[in-house]
Amino acid sequence: MASKTNFPESTPEVQTGTMEPLPIEKHCAGLGISKPVFAGVCAANGWKPGKVMTESEFCRAVREFTGAPMGSKAVT
């Protein structure tokens, strides 16, 4: 069965060890995040092209997005 996640759980939060802020597109390419997941993370967080952040912030946002429920109904 296909998995919603495209972000391996074994991937360390910071692969390069750098805390240097970079554009989100560089993090996406460097971590191998698929275009649909990247587009979803950007849309969910209101990010525009060229947004600059650290790799750990980017990874956290991707994990939160890929781990979120896919339905639109709120659980009460």
C-alpha positions in Angstrom: 0.0 0.0 0.0 1.3 3.5 -0.8 2.5 5.6 2.0 1.6 9.3 2.3 5.0 10.2 3.7 7.9 11.0 1.4 10.3 11.9 4.2 12.2 8.9 5.5 11.9 8.6 9.3 15.5 7.5 9.5 16.6 10.9 8.0 18.3 13.0 10.7 16.7 16.3 11.4 19.9 18.1 10.2 21.8 16.1 7.6 24.5 18.7 6.8 25.1 19.9 10.4 24.7 23.5 9.3 22.3 25.9 10.8 22.7 28.4 8.0 19.4 29.8 6.7 18.8 28.8 3.0 15.9 29.2 0.6 13.3 26.5 1.0 13.9 25.3 -2.6 17.5 24.4 -1.7 16.4 22.4 1.4 13.8 20.6 -0.8 16.4 19.6 -3.4 19.0 18.7 -0.8 16.7 16.4 1.1 15.0 14.9 -1.9 11.5 16.0 -1.0 9.0 15.4 -3.9 7.4 18.3 -5.7 3.8 17.4 -4.4 5.0 17.3 -0.8 7.0 20.5 -1.2 3.9 22.2 -2.7 1.7 21.0 0.1 4.1 22.1 2.8 4.4 25.5 1.2 0.6 25.9 0.8 -0.1 24.7 4.4 2.4 27.1 5.9 1.7 30.1 3.5 5.3 30.0 2.3 6.2 32.0 -0.9 9.1 31.0 -3.2 12.5 32.1 -1.8 11.5 31.9 1.9 14.7 31.5 3.9 14.9 29.2 7.0 17.2 26.7 8.6 17.1 23.0 7.6 15.8 22.0 11.0 12.8 24.3 10.7 12.1 23.0 7.2 12.4 19.4 8.3 10.0 20.0 11.2 7.4 21.5 8.9 7.7 18.6 6.4 7.3 16.1 9.2 4.2 17.9 10.6 2.7 18.1 7.1 3.3 14.4 6.2 2.1 13.2 9.6 -1.1 15.2 9.5 -4.5 13.5 8.8 -5.6 13.7 5.1 -9.3 14.3 5.8 -10.9 17.7 6.0 -13.3 16.8 8.8 -12.5 18.0 12.3 -12.4 15.4 15.0 -14.7 16.4 17.9 
